[in-house]
Amino acid sequence: MNASTSPLRQRLMGPPAAFGTWLALDNTVSAETMGRVGFDAVVIDTQHGAASEAALLPMLQALDAAGAPALVRVPWLDPARIMRVVDLGAAGVVVPMVNTAEEAELAVAASRYPPRGFRSFGPVRRWYSPDGAAHDALCVVMIETREALANVEAIAATPGLDGLLVGPVDLALSLGYEFSFEMRAEVIDAIAAVARVCKQHGLICASVSFGSDNAALQIERGVTFLATGSDSLFMRRAAEAELAQLRKLAGE
């Protein structure tokens, strides 16, 4: 069992289910705007999003000012990048494409000071305390391959790990299915299996939702934290809807 009692960790473990969103834009105004919506956490995506390392610090500051806990998805399992993100003040780190317990251990170790890890001292915004617990950032690893799914029990047993986040699209592709935003029954079943393991180990079970009906399915199966949409997606959808209404007024 993970002994962390941070308020953010407890909130993302539910109940009730917690909700977040992604920041894909390289923009502090977008970060501040989304941070004021009321999400339980906001994830800055430096893996697939536009956010550069130079933009990360001001985006974290904007989210802090807006009162929104900020997680950062790093591009890969890179200890140097994980330590950098935590030093800059992220409330948590999301590590993609983790396939084994050994890789999960590396992710956790990079986010913890000795003796619980090998994070080097040099924080910019997240300070050290003797017990370390009060200042630990969350460490969440992603389950998004066939290999990771097969190893999920061992990954979940990693000491110090805070949660698992299912990447449903990549997981479906790894399982041999075509690209789709419609979750197949096999993917829903895999998410349910991950949720059961998370519950056994006292971990956050996170995933990505594709609308309210899909979110309801995942919550029923034990997901405790759902990240939905992104700043760029919400902007595009709102613009498309507004333009469609204007076209109707013009008789088009």
C-alpha positions as CSV (number, residue, x, y, z in Angstrom):
1,M,0.0,0.0,0.0
2,N,1.1,3.5,-0.7
3,A,1.1,5.5,2.5
4,S,0.7,9.0,0.9
5,T,-2.1,11.1,2.4
6,S,-1.8,14.2,0.2
7,P,-5.2,15.9,-0.3
8,L,-4.7,15.8,-4.1
9,R,-4.1,12.0,-4.1
10,Q,-7.1,11.4,-1.9
11,R,-9.3,13.5,-4.2
12,L,-8.2,11.7,-7.3
13,M,-8.8,8.4,-5.6
14,G,-12.5,9.3,-5.0
15,P,-15.2,8.8,-4.3
16,P,-16.8,10.7,-5.9
17,A,-15.0,10.5,-9.2
18,A,-12.6,13.4,-10.0
19,F,-12.3,15.1,-13.3
20,G,-9.5,16.9,-15.2
21,T,-8.5,18.1,-18.6
22,W,-5.4,18.4,-20.8
23,L,-3.5,21.5,-21.8
24,A,-2.3,21.0,-25.4
25,L,-1.5,24.7,-26.1
26,D,1.7,26.5,-25.3
27,N,-0.1,29.3,-23.6
28,T,-0.3,30.8,-20.1
29,V,-3.7,32.5,-20.8
30,S,-5.1,29.1,-21.8
31,A,-3.6,27.5,-18.7
32,E,-5.1,30.2,-16.4
33,T,-8.5,30.0,-18.2
34,M,-8.8,26.3,-17.9
35,G,-7.5,26.4,-14.4
36,R,-10.4,28.6,-13.3
37,V,-13.0,26.2,-14.7
38,G,-13.0,24.0,-11.6
39,F,-11.4,20.8,-12.7
40,D,-9.9,18.7,-9.9
41,A,-6.5,18.7,-11.8
42,V,-5.2,19.9,-15.1
43,V,-2.6,18.0,-17.0
44,I,0.0,19.9,-19.1
45,D,0.9,17.6,-22.0
46,T,4.5,17.9,-23.0
47,Q,4.4,14.6,-24.8
48,H,1.9,15.3,-27.6
49,G,1.0,18.9,-26.8
50,A,2.7,22.1,-27.9
51,A,4.0,23.1,-24.4
52,S,7.7,23.7,-24.6
53,E,10.1,23.4,-21.6
54,A,10.4,27.2,-21.7
55,A,6.7,27.6,-21.4
56,L,6.3,25.1,-18.6
57,L,7.3,27.2,-15.6
58,P,4.9,30.1,-16.5
59,M,2.1,27.7,-17.2
60,L,2.6,26.0,-13.8
61,Q,2.6,29.5,-12.2
62,A,-0.7,30.4,-14.0
63,L,-2.3,27.2,-12.8
64,D,-1.1,27.8,-9.3
65,A,-2.6,31.3,-9.4
66,A,-5.9,29.8,-10.7
67,G,-6.0,27.3,-7.8
68,A,-5.8,24.2,-10.1
69,P,-3.4,21.4,-9.2
70,A,-1.1,20.8,-12.2
71,L,0.1,17.5,-13.4
72,V,2.7,17.3,-16.2
73,R,2.9,14.4,-18.7
74,V,6.5,14.1,-19.6
75,P,7.5,13.0,-23.1
76,W,9.1,9.7,-22.0
77,L,10.5,7.8,-19.1
78,D,13.4,10.2,-18.7
79,P,14.6,10.7,-15.0
80,A,16.2,14.0,-15.8
81,R,13.0,15.4,-17.2
82,I,10.9,14.0,-14.3
83,M,13.2,15.7,-11.8
84,R,13.1,18.9,-13.7
85,V,9.3,18.9,-13.8
86,V,9.0,18.3,-10.1
87,D,11.6,20.9,-9.3
88,L,9.5,23.5,-11.2
89,G,6.6,22.8,-9.0
90,A,4.3,20.3,-10.7
91,A,1.9,18.6,-8.3
92,G,2.5,15.4,-10.1
93,V,4.1,13.7,-13.0
94,V,2.5,11.4,-15.6
95,V,4.9,9.0,-17.3
96,P,3.9,7.4,-20.6
97,M,4.6,4.0,-22.1
98,V,5.6,2.3,-18.8
99,N,5.6,-1.5,-19.5
100,T,7.3,-3.2,-16.6
101,A,7.7,-2.9,-12.8
102,E,11.3,-2.0,-13.3
103,E,10.3,1.0,-15.4
104,A,7.7,2.0,-12.9
105,E,10.4,1.9,-10.1
106,L,12.6,4.2,-12.2
107,A,9.8,6.7,-12.6
108,V,9.1,6.7,-8.9
109,A,12.8,6.9,-7.9
110,A,13.3,10.0,-10.1
111,S,10.5,11.8,-8.3
112,R,11.7,10.9,-4.7
113,Y,14.7,12.0,-2.7
114,P,16.9,9.4,-1.1
115,P,16.5,7.0,0.6
116,R,13.2,6.4,-1.3
117,G,14.6,7.4,-4.7
118,F,17.5,9.2,-6.4
119,R,16.0,12.6,-7.1
120,S,18.9,15.2,-6.7
121,F,18.4,18.3,-4.6
122,G,17.9,21.6,-6.3
123,P,14.2,22.6,-6.2
124,V,13.1,25.8,-7.7
125,R,9.5,25.8,-6.4
126,R,9.0,22.5,-4.6
127,W,11.0,22.4,-1.3
128,Y,12.4,19.6,0.7
129,S,11.2,18.5,4.1
130,P,12.9,15.9,6.3
131,D,10.1,13.3,5.9
132,G,9.7,14.2,2.3
133,A,6.0,13.2,2.3
134,A,4.6,16.7,2.5
135,H,6.4,17.7,-0.6
136,D,6.1,14.6,-2.8
137,A,4.7,15.1,-6.2
138,L,2.4,12.4,-7.4
139,C,3.9,9.8,-9.6
140,V,1.4,8.3,-12.1
141,V,2.5,5.9,-14.8
142,M,0.5,5.1,-18.0
143,I,-0.8,1.7,-19.0
144,E,-1.1,1.8,-22.8
145,T,0.4,-1.4,-24.3
146,R,-0.3,-5.1,-24.3
147,E,2.9,-5.6,-22.3
148,A,1.9,-3.1,-19.6
149,L,-1.5,-4.7,-19.3
150,A,0.1,-8.1,-18.8
151,N,2.4,-6.7,-16.1
152,V,-0.2,-4.5,-14.4
153,E,-0.1,-6.4,-11.1
154,A,3.6,-6.0,-10.8
155,I,3.6,-2.4,-11.9
156,A,0.8,-1.6,-9.3
157,A,2.9,-3.1,-6.5
158,T,5.7,-0.6,-7.1
159,P,6.5,1.1,-3.7
160,G,5.8,4.8,-3.8
161,L,3.6,4.7,-6.9
162,D,0.5,6.8,-6.7
163,G,-1.6,5.8,-9.7
164,L,-2.1,4.2,-13.1
165,L,-3.5,6.1,-16.1
166,V,-4.9,4.1,-19.0
167,G,-4.2,5.4,-22.4
168,P,-7.2,3.9,-24.2
169,V,-6.3,4.7,-27.8
170,D,-2.7,3.5,-27.6
171,L,-3.9,0.5,-25.7
172,A,-6.4,-0.4,-28.4
173,L,-3.8,-0.1,-31.1
174,S,-1.4,-2.2,-29.1
175,L,-4.1,-4.9,-28.7
176,G,-4.4,-5.0,-32.5
177,Y,-7.5,-2.8,-33.1
178,E,-7.8,0.1,-35.5
179,F,-7.6,3.7,-34.5
180,S,-10.9,4.8,-33.0
181,F,-12.3,7.2,-30.4
182,E,-15.1,4.6,-29.8
183,M,-13.9,2.3,-27.0
184,R,-14.3,-1.3,-27.8
185,A,-15.7,-3.7,-25.2
186,E,-12.2,-5.3,-24.9
187,V,-10.7,-1.9,-24.0
188,I,-13.5,-1.2,-21.4
189,D,-12.7,-4.7,-20.0
190,A,-9.0,-3.9,-19.8
191,I,-9.8,-0.6,-18.0
192,A,-12.0,-2.5,-15.5
193,A,-9.1,-4.9,-14.9
194,V,-6.7,-2.0,-14.2
195,A,-9.3,-0.5,-11.9
196,R,-9.5,-3.7,-9.8
197,V,-5.7,-3.8,-9.5
198,C,-5.6,-0.1,-8.4
199,K,-8.3,-0.7,-5.8
200,Q,-6.3,-3.7,-4.4
201,H,-3.1,-1.5,-4.1
202,G,-4.8,1.7,-3.0
203,L,-3.9,3.6,-6.2
204,I,-5.5,6.3,-8.3
205,C,-7.1,4.7,-11.3
206,A,-7.1,7.3,-14.1
207,S,-8.2,7.2,-17.7
208,V,-9.4,9.4,-20.6
209,S,-13.1,9.9,-21.4
210,F,-14.7,10.5,-24.7
211,G,-18.0,12.1,-23.6
212,S,-20.4,11.7,-20.7
213,D,-21.7,8.3,-21.7
214,N,-18.2,6.9,-22.0
215,A,-17.3,8.5,-18.7
216,A,-20.2,6.8,-17.0
217,L,-19.1,3.4,-18.3
218,Q,-15.6,3.9,-16.9
219,I,-16.8,5.2,-13.6
220,E,-19.0,2.2,-13.2
221,R,-16.0,0.0,-13.8
222,G,-13.9,1.7,-11.1
223,V,-12.1,4.6,-12.7
224,T,-11.6,7.4,-10.1
225,F,-10.0,10.2,-12.2
226,L,-11.0,11.0,-15.7
227,A,-9.3,13.5,-18.0
228,T,-11.6,14.8,-20.6
229,G,-10.9,17.0,-23.7
230,S,-8.3,19.7,-23.9
231,D,-8.0,23.5,-24.3
232,S,-7.5,23.2,-28.0
233,L,-10.4,20.7,-28.4
234,F,-12.8,22.8,-26.4
235,M,-11.8,26.0,-28.4
236,R,-12.3,24.2,-31.7
237,R,-15.7,22.7,-30.7
238,A,-17.0,26.0,-29.4
239,A,-15.9,27.9,-32.6
240,E,-17.4,25.2,-34.9
241,A,-20.7,25.4,-33.0
242,E,-20.8,29.2,-33.1
243,L,-20.0,29.2,-36.8
244,A,-22.6,26.6,-37.6
245,Q,-25.2,28.8,-35.9
246,L,-24.1,31.9,-37.9
247,R,-24.2,29.9,-41.1
248,K,-27.8,29.0,-40.4
249,L,-28.7,32.7,-39.8
250,A,-27.2,33.4,-43.3
251,G,-29.3,30.7,-44.8
252,E,-26.4,28.4,-45.7
